[in-house]
């Protein structure tokens, strides 16, 4: 039986996404733009499609309008296919009047929709991670091992380990113990044989990636009967299942990062500009799919570019752009210097008449103006940055939140739709 008939994927849209604020002020975490032209939700969906899994549910409850629109406009399978990507938003019913209380509760409340399909296994994924993974290998390992639950794991070092669920396995990769976010002093008890190459890099702890495979019957039994009051997979369902069911580890050695906060989001995007990036957008066999926009090619005049990703539809007159990601329909004015920035771009073009109308009223053009200097900045969608603006992010800035921008871990985030006046300075 093919994976398209055996497996249903459930992608967790996450909670309020407060650690990614202000990018999540008006959109859910999976809808946050990444790499100039994609959305975070495109990553797990693309991994599923590349693994021949074409039936997916995306579970969400916060700010889901833009996510709904993106999925509706992007993922439409052939009429001769049984494939779908459906949004399941939290809903009040006679049986439940509550919002999703956690990852397990979100899946529990959605079972009535999921169970209408034929499948043997449920693949549970997060909507805010960046990685390229062949789920077919993980599912094959799950079947061969006779496991009831499989957990994708990745070796991590001492610095990252306290941020994850850490586990230990026996020689057959059966998980024998699990601890959620261990304190640093406990780590010596949780080392694992992760292989010679991983150990050489100090990655000696096995961390859960938050990617699970459940046998259908076991998942329904756990959520509806045995653990009916449990709300979270990582904190409750998984630890409680280890001594009762066969739970195996599937070790993944590729690139994977959790986009949990502004710093990790910023670093993951800028890493794409490296000569050999850890996440390969140019892999023929691991395509990243997104909305097919009918945009013109980008137009560049007088600009020096170095280690820059430039999406389509841009009009660029900048002096220099380096180590930056420039999103769709971006406009950057003459003489501007962009260094280590993520400019998300715009959802529309202004006409000449609109530009003139706004100019008379002192409103800058959509995009980044002339003679600006931006360093360590995220400019969200549809912002208007005036001329002669200087913004320099870095550790010298304290975390703060303002009407037009926020500072997180030294990174200045210009809020969606903000109008930054001429001569504005943050240094």
Protein Blocks (a to p, Z undefined) as FASTA:
>chain_A
ZZklmpccdddebjnhlmmpcklmmbcfklpcgehlacfklmmmmmmmmnopabdcdddf
ehkllmmmmmmmmmccdfkbcbdcddddddddfkbccdcfbfklmmmmmmmmmmmpccfb
dcdddfbbccdddfklmmmmmmmnopabdcddddddfklmmmpccddddfkopafbdceh
iafklmmmmgccebjklmmnopabccdehiacddfklmmmmmmmmmmmbcbfklmmmmmm
mmmmccdddddfbdcdddfbfklmmmmmmmmmpmbafbdfkbfklcccddddddddddde
hiacehiaddehiacfbfbdchiacdehiacdehiacehiadebjabdcdfklmmmmmmn
opacedjdehiacehiacdehiacdehiacdedjkbccdddfkbcceehiacddehiacd
ehiacZZ
